[in-house]
Structure formats: structure tokens, C-alpha cells
Amino acid sequence: MKILICYFSGTGNTKRVVDKYVEAFKSHGHEVDTFRVENRNFNYNLEDYDKIGLAYPIHAFNAPAIIFDFIKKLPKLKEEKPLFIIKTSGEPLRLNNISSIKPMSILKKKNLRLTNEYHYCMPYNIIFRHTDSMAYKMWETAQKLIPIDAQEILDRKEVKLKKFPFARPLAFVFRIEHWGGRFNGKRYKVRDNCVHCNACVNICPTHNITVENGEFHFGKNCIMCMRCAFLCKQNAIKIGLFEKWKVNGPYTFQKPEKEEEDKHKKYCKKSYQKYFNRAEEKINKANSLINKENQIDEKFDEQTVKNVEN
Ligand SMILES: Cc1cc2nc3c(=O)[nH]c(=O)nc-3n(C[C@H](O)[C@H](O)[C@H](O)COP(=O)(O)O)c2cc1C
């Protein structure tokens, strides 16, 4: 089977998840191509693929603007093909499920029919910094879930996330972030501790940061992905109105040696707990199924050996 996954990842979480999917599909002998939508020159022919995947981080309960720009330009397929959507977000609120409503309806018109939809909690790149142990736990959980979810996609077991009533207008209201990003992006500033390494200029997915006579300019194409501010080694970028919510520095995703104090442990406590419980349930169920299948295989092998010996 040939699979194409098109994705956007601002600060690396979604890419991590996509890479794990690629590994899972390839381990079953399938051919997988990936396309980063920020690369613009899309020269894959969707007709060549059996399944198409779309992956993105949730931005204000929606898909990021760059994803909308990308999918709107996709050609209409001659025949319907299955589509799977993969999302990552900092919190497990059900409200996040509405993010795929609009992309789904655009893609349906292109003959891509949603069959599977998965959501993984990954550490926040804005609002607040998750502790290293939480980031580790989220990634551990995702790594266990992804091979199971990938198998469901391959087995054509359809899985969709539950949506809210009135989800469509709700998602539309939150899409304020799409133009809000453009408005706020122009308010980004660079502090004096900047060492002019120009990393931000080089990594911005929309080439929105330019330098003139040593001065940084932030244009109108910011998509609020946070890549520049999150990855700035000097923590020198101020993100306009959202400065208080800024998160700086990549997560290690390693288990910390010492347990740190979690200042936000009460935030969405129940939702996180529910997410981890549901994940554990799914992982345990899949593992017990594998154990059963292994036992059947072992018995079958024993019986075959006996039959041959007789
Ligand atoms: C502008 C913006 C808006 C966000 N909105 C949400 C949100 O509505 N719900 C949520 O759970 N996480 C939200 N997040 C957090 C990201 O979805 C999360 O950290 C994601 O895993 C980042 O993925 P990436 O590293 O691939 O960009 C938001 C992040 C940004 C930058």
C-alpha cells in the first residue's frame, strides 16, 4: 500500500508523531511519503496513493491557517480515497475535536473521505510549559498508541472523534486566531540579548521574519506557530500580546531524574486523567489481543511439529 502524509508542525510535536506513524506503516511493509506543507511546491500526485494522511497541531481549536491554505489548493480526485487525520494539542479537551470539521468538509469536496481521526496530547508550546515528566508521559503514551492506531487505519477499522453539538459555528468563532496571528505577528519584538544568529529568520515557515541593517522585521504572514520564539536559544523574541504565555526551549522528552514541582497540576486535571486512562485501556486491550494471538500461534506451531513428527 502507498501512503502519503501531509503535515505541518510548528515546534516539532506533530512531526514526532508523524515520524512514529511512518515507522509503524513501514514496519508492515507499506510505502510512505511525507510532505511538510510549508515547503509549498507540492509535487505529489494524490492519485498514486491508497491512503492520504493529514497531520497538524491544534491552534485555537482549529487547524492552523497554513493547513487550510494547503488543502484548499489540492486537486479533486477522480475517485474517492480514504483520509486519516492526526492532531496534536497541549490539552485533551473534547473541544479540540472540532478542529477537523472544516478541513473535513473541504477535503470531502476533493473526494477525500475521513475514515480515521486520532488526537495525541503533546506538551504545550504556548500558554505554559509542561513539566518534563508530563512531556515524557505524553510522548510515552503517544508512542504506545500510534502503532495500534496505525494498525486500525491499515485494517480499515473506522474511528472518528466525537464532536460537540453546534461544533461548526464554535470552530468558526475560534478561527479568529487565523487573522489574529497576522495582527499579533507584527507586534513581535527582538530583545537586546539577541546574538543575531538569524535562526528565527531561517526557520520561519512563512518567511515572515526579515533583517534590514541589523533590525528585525516581522511581516503580516505570521501563523502563530511559535517556532521562532520557542526555539530561540537566547529567548530573545517577544510574542506581542501573548508574551505572558510564551514557552521557550524544546522539551527533551526524557524522564527527569528528579520529580519537579508542577505549578499547573490542577489545570484540566480531570481531562488529562481521562486521556491517560483511555489510552491505557486501549493499549492494554491491544496487548492482551497480541498475547492471545501469540498463544494461538504457539499452540498451532506445537501442533504442526507434533503432526510432522507423527
Ligand atoms: C497559536 C496556538 C494555539 C494553540 N491552541 C491550542 C488549543 O486550542 N488547544 C490545545 O490543546 N492546544 C493548543 N495549542 C498547543 C499545541 O496544539 C500543541 O502544543 C501542539 O502539540 C504543538 O505541535 P507542534 O509542535 O507540531 O507545533 C496551541 C498552540 C499554538 C501555538
The ligand as an SDF file (V2000), in Angstrom:
LIG
                    3D

 31 33  0  0  0  0  0  0  0  0999 V2000
   -1.4120   29.5860   18.4630 C   0  0  0  0  0  0  0  0  0  0  0  0
   -1.5780   28.2830   19.1990 C   0  0  0  0  0  0  0  0  0  0  0  0
   -2.8430   27.8960   19.5980 C   0  0  0  0  0  0  0  0  0  0  0  0
   -2.9990   26.6970   20.2960 C   0  0  0  0  0  0  0  0  0  0  0  0
   -4.2670   26.3090   20.6230 N   0  0  0  0  0  0  0  0  0  0  0  0
   -4.4460   25.1440   21.2640 C   0  0  0  0  0  0  0  0  0  0  0  0
   -5.7750   24.7110   21.5650 C   0  0  0  0  0  0  0  0  0  0  0  0
   -6.7690   25.3170   21.1920 O   0  0  0  0  0  0  0  0  0  0  0  0
   -5.9070   23.5690   22.2720 N   0  0  0  0  0  0  0  0  0  0  0  0
   -4.8120   22.8410   22.7080 C   0  0  0  0  0  0  0  0  0  0  0  0
   -4.9990   21.8400   23.3860 O   0  0  0  0  0  0  0  0  0  0  0  0
   -3.5470   23.2140   22.3920 N   0  0  0  0  0  0  0  0  0  0  0  0
   -3.3390   24.3310   21.6780 C   0  0  0  0  0  0  0  0  0  0  0  0
   -2.0700   24.7170   21.3400 N   0  0  0  0  0  0  0  0  0  0  0  0
   -0.9260   23.8470   21.6800 C   0  0  0  0  0  0  0  0  0  0  0  0
   -0.4320   22.9970   20.5060 C   0  0  0  0  0  0  0  0  0  0  0  0
   -1.5240   22.4700   19.7860 O   0  0  0  0  0  0  0  0  0  0  0  0
    0.4590   21.8380   20.9730 C   0  0  0  0  0  0  0  0  0  0  0  0
    1.4860   22.2370   21.7880 O   0  0  0  0  0  0  0  0  0  0  0  0
    0.9770   21.0660   19.7420 C   0  0  0  0  0  0  0  0  0  0  0  0
    1.3910   19.7870   20.1310 O   0  0  0  0  0  0  0  0  0  0  0  0
    2.1310   21.7680   19.0500 C   0  0  0  0  0  0  0  0  0  0  0  0
    2.5280   20.9970   17.9490 O   0  0  0  0  0  0  0  0  0  0  0  0
    3.7660   21.3520   17.0180 P   0  0  0  0  0  0  0  0  0  0  0  0
    4.9890   21.2700   17.8990 O   0  0  0  0  0  0  0  0  0  0  0  0
    3.7490   20.3090   15.9780 O   0  0  0  0  0  0  0  0  0  0  0  0
    3.5410   22.7110   16.5040 O   0  0  0  0  0  0  0  0  0  0  0  0
   -1.8730   25.8880   20.6300 C   0  0  0  0  0  0  0  0  0  0  0  0
   -0.6030   26.3000   20.2110 C   0  0  0  0  0  0  0  0  0  0  0  0
   -0.4530   27.4780   19.4990 C   0  0  0  0  0  0  0  0  0  0  0  0
    0.9260   27.8800   19.0630 C   0  0  0  0  0  0  0  0  0  0  0  0
  1  2  1  0
  2  3  1  0
  2 30  2  0
  3  4  2  0
  4  5  1  0
  4 28  1  0
  5  6  2  0
  6  7  1  0
  6 13  1  0
  7  8  2  0
  7  9  1  0
  9 10  1  0
 10 11  2  0
 10 12  1  0
 12 13  2  0
 13 14  1  0
 14 15  1  0
 14 28  1  0
 15 16  1  0
 16 17  1  0
 16 18  1  0
 18 19  1  0
 18 20  1  0
 20 21  1  0
 20 22  1  0
 22 23  1  0
 23 24  1  0
 24 25  2  0
 24 26  1  0
 24 27  1  0
 28 29  2  0
 29 30  1  0
 30 31  1  0
M  END
$$$$
